[in-house]
Amino acid sequence: DIYGQNIANPVAMVWSAALMLQFLGEQAAHDALLQAIEQVLAKGPRTPDLGGKAPTTEMGEALAALI
């Protein structure tokens, strides 16, 4: 129902990647991803499901910039 609207929250996908990296023994990469998630959730931007107005791409770019 949200396909193609650029409003999906990318946190679950990034968190899944962090867990995969932890499983593979890449603890530093895991920690970097979790820190980025925590910072974006605290400061924004946020997608509509989190009370914000940012599109998926903007939140994803904010996460990527912090890694």
C-alpha positions in Angstrom: 0.0 0.0 0.0 3.0 2.3 0.2 4.8 1.0 -2.8 6.3 3.8 -4.9 5.4 6.5 -2.5 9.0 7.0 -1.0 7.6 6.9 2.5 8.9 3.6 3.9 11.1 3.6 7.0 14.6 2.3 6.1 15.6 1.6 9.7 14.5 -2.1 9.7 16.6 -2.8 6.6 19.7 -1.1 8.0 19.3 -2.8 11.3 19.0 -6.2 9.6 22.2 -5.4 7.8 23.8 -4.5 11.1 22.8 -7.8 12.6 24.2 -9.7 9.6 27.5 -7.9 10.0 27.6 -8.8 13.7 26.9 -12.4 12.9 29.8 -12.3 10.4 32.1 -11.0 13.1 32.2 -7.4 11.9 31.4 -5.8 15.2 32.8 -2.3 14.3 30.6 -2.1 11.3 27.6 -3.3 13.3 28.3 -0.6 15.9 28.6 2.1 13.3 25.3 1.2 11.8 23.5 1.1 15.2 25.0 4.5 16.1 23.8 6.0 12.8 20.3 4.6 13.5 20.3 6.0 17.0 21.4 9.5 15.8 18.9 9.7 13.0 16.0 8.5 15.2 17.0 11.1 17.9 17.6 14.1 15.6 15.8 13.3 12.3 15.0 13.3 9.5 12.0 11.0 10.2 9.6 9.2 7.8 5.9 9.8 8.3 5.4 6.6 10.4 7.8 8.2 13.0 5.9 11.5 13.0 8.1 13.2 10.4 7.7 14.3 6.8 11.0 13.0 5.3 10.9 10.6 2.3 12.7 7.3 2.5 15.6 8.6 0.4 16.2 11.5 2.7 16.3 9.3 5.8 18.5 6.8 4.1 20.9 9.5 3.0 21.1 10.8 6.5 21.9 7.3 7.8 24.5 6.8 5.1 26.1 10.2 5.9 26.7 9.1 9.5 28.4 5.8 8.7 
